[in-house]
Amino acid sequence: MKKNIWVYPIKSMMSYGDLINKDSAKLLESLTNKLNNEYEFNIIEDLSKVKKDDFLLILVQSGGSEAIFKNEIYNTYPGPYYLLTYGASNSLAASLEILTFLKDNSKKCEVLHGNDDYIVDRIKALYENRINSKVVRLGVIGKPSDWLISSEVNYNRALDVFNIELIDIDDKEVIEEINKINEKGLSNSYDFKYDNKELDKALRIHEALKVIVKKYDLDGFTIRCFDIIKAVKSSTCLSLALFNKEGIIASCEGDIPAMISAYVALKVLNAKAFQANPQWIDPVNNIVEFAHCTLPLDMSINTTLDTHFESGIGIGLHGELKTGDITILKINSRLDEFYVEEGNLFTNEYRKDRCRTQVKIKLNLDASYFLRSSLGNHHQIIYGHHKKELKEFLESNGLREVI
């Protein structure tokens, strides 16, 4: 069965002739041949026929199409917006103006232009990504911690941009599940060395969160963890480390943008991410020190259990990360901007006045971003240099890079 591609043509009111002009017809014929007839282009004049999961190309055929796009398409079709053009009759110029308008409104968009082989490759990639993209379910257990005043996210935008469905869950459910678990000691199958009573409480939290993940069919979650500390006198740090090791995103402090940043790292790179706070910044030498009390357990080359820093109770993880190339990623709360930079993690530290896992990183470029343009507190640290892949993915989803 052929894969269906809807094509909605637009051109200036000053352009006469058939709905599809000769240049457009020639382009579509050439693309069909190069797609080996696996895909079928279907010209439509009514956008209401396009369903949510259909793949649509907007065929820009001439200059002066911008107002038509804005009035007929932008207010009718939610996107993503893929503009197919070939360059004749100022069609490329019009497409670039439309692209700029869409990016200014943080919409997912791209111009498909160039030689036929390039356009065919982009059509295949975009089609498969759109048609096969699974809605990801990420839980918000509690709400962002009170000090994260820039971490509220528009749930509809998360679904529109990243295909993420955010599920609100009352953190009282977690506490209820913790209390249901037998007070007797749980099996320490992980062979952690620490106070048995504290380990038991931390593993009870983990078992309770596993119930929540299964109940809501979650691919990941963020949790207002300090409320859990107050309620059960133990921390979620160990549980989050275990979930992240298993490929289930588990983010601290109810920080939704940090969770989405970790999801992007996993989706684009199949990589785990260490959520951490900047602790000290040297803008002259471009060195930033980061710390947090949990990390994906398999990112650590050596792990020692300690107390949770702020509360002094429960369990925090002092993990040592391998030195070498890293990438730092952060998506903002509006989901329209991102920061990504590469650097070198050159040492681990341990200071008692900071969260337990501590690293020092020298950035390849200016570290003053953190002092002038920072998109928030928590940033994600990923092994390897991946700026190009992350930037391409995020820009193709309508986000702008902050430097």
C-alpha distance (Angstrom), angle and dihedral (degrees) to the residues before:
residue distance angle dihedral
M1 . . .
K2 3.79 . .
K3 3.79 119.6 .
N4 3.76 111.0 -115.9
I5 3.83 122.6 -128.5
W6 3.79 119.0 -175.8
V7 3.81 115.7 -145.4
Y8 3.79 120.3 -161.2
P9 3.84 110.8 -169.8
I10 3.79 124.1 -152.3
K11 3.79 132.8 178.6
S12 3.78 139.5 159.9
M13 3.79 119.5 -72.5
M14 3.79 84.5 -121.9
S15 3.81 91.0 63.2
Y16 3.77 114.4 93.8
G17 3.77 132.0 -164.5
D18 3.79 136.0 54.1
L19 3.80 124.8 -7.5
I20 3.82 87.5 -107.3
N21 3.78 112.3 39.4
K22 3.80 124.1 -145.8
D23 3.81 95.1 -97.8
S24 3.80 91.5 50.8
A25 3.79 93.1 47.6
K26 3.81 90.4 50.0
L27 3.83 91.4 50.4
L28 3.80 93.9 48.7
E29 3.80 91.5 47.9
S30 3.80 91.7 50.8
L31 3.82 92.5 47.5
T32 3.81 91.2 48.2
N33 3.81 90.5 54.3
K34 3.79 92.8 48.1
L35 3.80 90.3 48.2
N36 3.81 86.8 57.9
N37 3.79 90.9 -125.6
E38 3.82 88.6 -71.0
Y39 3.79 89.1 121.6
E40 3.79 127.5 47.1
F41 3.82 124.4 -150.3
N42 3.80 114.5 -143.9
I43 3.80 118.5 -169.2
I44 3.80 114.1 -142.2
E45 3.80 133.9 -176.9
D46 3.81 96.9 -170.9
L47 3.80 118.1 66.6
S48 3.80 91.7 -165.7
K49 3.81 87.0 76.7
V50 3.82 90.4 66.1
K51 3.80 112.5 94.8
K52 3.79 127.3 -154.2
D53 3.81 96.1 -95.9
D54 3.82 97.0 39.4
F55 3.78 120.6 112.4
L56 3.81 113.3 -122.1
L57 3.80 131.7 -170.9
I58 3.79 119.3 -167.2
L59 3.79 107.1 -144.7
V60 3.80 108.1 -148.2
Q61 3.80 106.3 -161.6
S62 3.80 105.1 172.6
G63 3.76 148.6 7.3
G64 3.78 114.7 -85.6
S65 3.82 91.5 47.6
E66 3.79 93.9 113.6
A67 3.81 98.2 90.1
I68 3.80 90.8 45.1
F69 3.80 89.4 53.6
K70 3.79 92.6 49.1
N71 3.80 95.7 45.9
E72 3.81 101.4 36.1
I73 3.79 104.9 29.7
Y74 3.80 112.8 19.7
N75 3.81 94.1 55.8
T76 3.81 92.5 43.4
Y77 3.80 109.0 36.2
P78 3.86 119.6 51.7
G79 3.80 96.2 -152.8
P80 2.93 159.0 -171.3
Y81 3.80 89.5 -147.9
Y82 3.81 117.5 -146.1
L83 3.82 111.3 -179.4
L84 3.80 114.7 -157.0
T85 3.82 114.5 -161.5
Y86 3.79 141.4 151.3
G87 3.82 106.1 -159.3
A88 3.78 104.7 -108.6
S89 3.81 121.7 120.7
N90 3.82 91.6 17.2
S91 3.81 90.1 -67.0
L92 3.81 92.0 139.0
A93 3.80 92.1 50.2
A94 3.80 90.2 52.4
S95 3.79 91.0 47.2
L96 3.79 92.2 53.2
E97 3.80 91.2 50.5
I98 3.81 89.7 51.1
L99 3.81 90.5 46.7
T100 3.80 90.9 53.6
F101 3.81 91.1 49.2
L102 3.80 90.7 51.1
K103 3.78 94.1 47.5
D104 3.81 90.1 49.0
N105 3.80 85.8 57.0
S106 3.83 92.2 45.4
K107 3.80 94.7 -116.3
K108 3.79 125.9 154.7
C109 3.79 105.3 -106.8
E110 3.80 146.0 145.2
V111 3.80 138.6 179.1
L112 3.81 113.6 -128.0
H113 3.78 104.0 -151.3
G114 3.80 137.8 134.4
N115 3.77 133.3 62.2
D116 3.78 117.8 -7.9
D117 3.81 95.1 -108.8
Y118 3.81 91.1 56.5
I119 3.80 92.7 48.1
V120 3.81 91.7 47.9
D121 3.81 91.6 51.6
R122 3.81 91.2 50.2
I123 3.81 92.9 47.2
K124 3.81 91.0 52.1
A125 3.80 93.2 47.5
L126 3.81 95.2 45.3
Y127 3.79 93.2 43.8
E128 3.79 94.7 51.4
N129 3.80 92.4 44.4
R130 3.81 92.5 50.6
I131 3.78 98.9 41.5
N132 3.80 97.1 41.1
S133 3.79 98.1 37.2
K134 3.80 109.7 123.5
V135 3.77 119.8 -145.5
V136 3.80 106.1 -112.2
R137 3.80 118.1 -142.1
L138 3.80 114.1 -146.0
G139 3.78 120.8 177.9
V140 3.81 126.0 -136.6
I141 3.80 103.1 -156.3
G142 3.77 106.5 -164.8
K143 3.77 111.2 -23.6
P144 3.82 135.4 -77.1
S145 3.79 112.3 -58.7
D146 3.80 113.6 -95.4
W147 3.82 93.0 -107.5
L148 3.82 92.6 55.9
I149 3.80 93.2 83.3
S150 3.82 93.4 159.1
S151 3.80 98.9 48.7
E152 3.82 104.2 86.5
V153 3.82 112.2 120.6
N154 3.80 132.7 -160.7
Y155 3.81 103.3 -119.2
N156 3.81 94.1 -153.7
R157 3.79 90.9 53.5
A158 3.81 91.4 51.0
L159 3.80 88.2 56.0
D160 3.81 93.8 43.9
V161 3.81 97.0 47.4
F162 3.80 104.9 30.9
N163 3.80 104.3 16.3
I164 3.81 87.7 -117.6
E165 3.79 120.6 148.3
L166 3.80 109.5 -156.4
I167 3.81 113.4 -149.3
D168 3.81 119.2 -158.8
I169 3.82 113.3 -141.6
D170 3.80 125.4 -179.6
D171 3.80 109.5 -120.8
K172 3.81 87.6 -139.5
E173 3.81 86.1 75.5
V174 3.79 89.3 62.4
I175 3.79 92.0 48.9
E176 3.81 90.3 49.3
E177 3.81 90.8 51.5
I178 3.81 91.2 48.6
N179 3.80 90.1 53.2
K180 3.80 91.6 50.0
I181 3.78 92.4 59.7
N182 3.78 113.7 96.3
E183 3.78 112.7 -96.4
K184 3.78 89.7 -131.5
G185 3.77 116.8 103.8
L186 3.79 117.5 -80.3
S187 3.78 122.1 -132.4
N188 3.79 110.5 -88.2
S189 3.78 93.3 -144.5
Y190 3.82 89.3 158.4
D191 3.83 91.5 66.2
F192 3.81 93.8 -133.1
K193 3.79 116.4 172.4
Y194 3.79 110.8 -136.3
D195 3.78 143.9 99.0
N196 3.83 105.5 -43.3
K197 3.80 94.4 -138.8
E198 3.81 92.7 53.0
L199 3.79 91.9 44.2
D200 3.79 90.1 51.8
K201 3.81 92.2 53.5
A202 3.82 92.6 46.5
L203 3.81 92.2 49.4
R204 3.81 91.2 48.4
I205 3.80 87.7 56.8
H206 3.79 89.1 50.7
E207 3.81 93.2 50.7
A208 3.81 90.2 48.9
L209 3.80 92.5 50.6
K210 3.81 90.2 49.7
V211 3.81 87.6 58.5
I212 3.82 90.4 51.7
V213 3.81 93.2 47.8
K214 3.79 91.0 51.3
K215 3.81 94.5 43.0
Y216 3.81 93.8 54.3
D217 3.82 96.2 32.5
L218 3.80 91.7 -123.9
D219 3.80 128.3 -175.9
G220 3.79 88.1 -163.0
F221 3.77 144.0 -29.6
T222 3.77 147.4 -154.5
I223 3.79 120.0 -137.3
R224 3.78 135.5 -156.9
C225 3.77 87.6 -126.8
F226 3.80 100.7 177.0
D227 3.81 89.7 66.6
I228 3.81 88.2 56.0
I229 3.80 89.6 51.7
K230 3.80 90.6 53.9
A231 3.81 93.3 46.9
V232 3.81 102.2 45.5
K233 3.82 102.9 16.5
S234 3.79 92.7 -120.9
S235 3.81 137.3 90.5
T236 3.80 134.6 -115.7
C237 3.83 93.5 -137.9
L238 3.81 96.7 105.1
S239 3.79 92.9 45.7
L240 3.81 92.6 50.5
A241 3.81 89.9 50.8
L242 3.82 90.4 53.1
F243 3.81 94.7 46.5
N244 3.80 92.2 49.6
K245 3.79 90.6 49.7
E246 3.81 88.1 55.6
G247 3.81 91.9 52.0
I248 3.82 95.4 -103.8
I249 3.80 108.2 126.9
A250 3.80 109.8 -123.0
S251 3.80 116.7 -179.8
C252 3.80 130.9 -173.1
E253 3.79 132.5 -120.0
G254 3.79 97.2 10.3
D255 3.80 89.3 -74.8
I256 3.81 103.6 164.4
P257 3.85 97.9 -178.4
A258 3.82 89.3 50.9
M259 3.81 89.9 50.9
I260 3.81 91.5 49.4
S261 3.82 90.1 48.0
A262 3.81 89.0 53.8
Y263 3.80 89.7 48.2
V264 3.82 91.0 53.6
A265 3.82 90.5 51.4
L266 3.79 89.9 51.5
K267 3.82 94.6 44.6
V268 3.80 98.3 44.8
L269 3.81 101.1 32.0
N270 3.81 104.6 16.7
A271 3.80 83.4 -127.5
K272 3.80 133.7 140.3
A273 3.80 119.4 -124.9
F274 3.81 133.5 -147.2
Q275 3.82 110.9 -139.5
A276 3.81 108.2 -147.1
N277 3.79 145.5 160.2
P278 3.81 123.1 -122.0
Q279 3.80 105.3 -114.3
W280 3.79 102.7 177.5
I281 3.79 131.8 7.6
D282 3.79 127.6 -159.2
P283 3.84 103.9 -168.5
V284 3.82 92.2 -179.0
N285 3.82 95.3 59.3
N286 3.85 95.1 24.5
I287 3.79 93.5 -121.4
V288 3.80 122.3 148.1
E289 3.80 126.4 -173.4
F290 3.82 116.5 -150.4
A291 3.79 132.7 -171.1
H292 3.81 142.7 174.9
C293 3.80 137.9 156.0
T294 3.79 98.1 -117.2
L295 3.80 139.2 37.2
P296 3.81 136.7 166.7
L297 3.79 101.7 -68.0
D298 3.79 92.9 -133.3
M299 3.81 92.0 55.0
S300 3.79 89.3 65.0
I301 3.79 119.7 85.0
N302 3.80 90.7 -165.9
T303 3.81 127.1 14.6
T304 3.79 130.3 -165.4
L305 3.80 121.9 -176.9
D306 3.79 118.0 -128.3
T307 3.80 137.4 156.8
H308 3.78 122.1 -70.3
F309 3.82 104.6 -93.0
E310 3.81 106.4 -131.6
S311 3.80 96.8 39.5
G312 3.80 99.1 32.9
I313 3.83 89.6 -139.5
G314 3.78 137.7 86.4
I315 3.78 120.0 29.0
G316 3.79 129.8 -49.5
L317 3.79 125.0 179.1
H318 3.77 123.7 -121.1
G319 3.78 98.2 -162.6
E320 3.78 126.9 176.9
L321 3.79 115.4 -142.3
K322 3.78 123.3 -152.4
T323 3.78 114.5 -102.6
G324 3.79 120.7 -117.4
D325 3.80 140.8 65.6
I326 3.80 118.7 4.2
T327 3.80 139.6 168.5
I328 3.81 124.8 -143.7
L329 3.81 118.3 -149.0
K330 3.80 134.2 -175.9
I331 3.83 130.5 167.8
N332 3.79 117.0 -163.5
S333 3.80 127.0 -121.9
R334 3.83 93.7 -104.6
L335 3.82 88.5 55.3
D336 3.79 90.6 -133.1
E337 3.83 101.6 99.3
F338 3.78 136.7 45.1
Y339 3.77 141.4 -175.6
V340 3.78 121.4 -145.9
E341 3.79 127.9 168.9
E342 3.77 138.5 158.7
G343 3.75 128.5 -133.4
N344 3.77 147.6 140.6
L345 3.79 125.2 -83.4
F346 3.78 99.5 -147.0
T347 3.79 105.7 170.2
N348 3.82 146.8 9.7
E349 3.79 121.2 -136.5
Y350 3.77 140.1 -168.6
R351 3.79 120.1 -151.0
K352 3.80 121.4 162.2
D353 3.82 92.4 -140.2
R354 3.82 93.9 64.7
C355 3.78 140.8 57.5
R356 3.79 109.7 -72.4
T357 3.83 104.6 -105.9
Q358 3.80 107.8 62.4
V359 3.81 130.9 177.1
K360 3.80 137.9 172.0
I361 3.79 118.9 -141.6
K362 3.79 131.5 -172.0
L363 3.79 110.1 -151.2
N364 3.79 122.5 -141.8
L365 3.81 90.7 -134.0
D366 3.80 139.3 29.0
A367 3.82 114.8 -40.7
S368 3.80 92.5 -160.5
Y369 3.82 88.1 96.0
F370 3.80 86.5 84.6
L371 3.80 91.2 56.8
R372 3.81 99.3 39.7
S373 3.80 110.9 23.8
S374 3.82 108.1 15.0
L375 3.80 114.1 158.2
G376 3.78 92.6 -147.9
N377 3.76 145.5 -52.9
H378 3.81 106.2 -71.0
H379 3.80 119.7 61.1
Q380 3.79 128.8 -179.2
I381 3.81 120.9 -121.3
I382 3.81 116.6 -155.8
Y383 3.80 129.3 -174.8
G384 3.83 114.9 -111.5
H385 3.79 136.0 20.1
H386 3.83 108.0 -67.2
K387 3.79 106.2 147.1
K388 3.81 94.6 121.0
E389 3.82 95.8 52.5
L390 3.80 94.5 44.0
K391 3.79 93.6 45.5
E392 3.81 92.7 49.9
F393 3.80 92.2 48.9
L394 3.79 95.7 47.0
E395 3.80 95.6 43.5
S396 3.80 90.1 49.4
N397 3.82 86.2 56.7
G398 3.80 91.8 54.7
L399 3.82 100.4 -98.7
R400 3.81 123.4 135.8
E401 3.79 125.4 -136.9
V402 3.80 118.5 -117.8
I403 3.79 115.9 -151.3
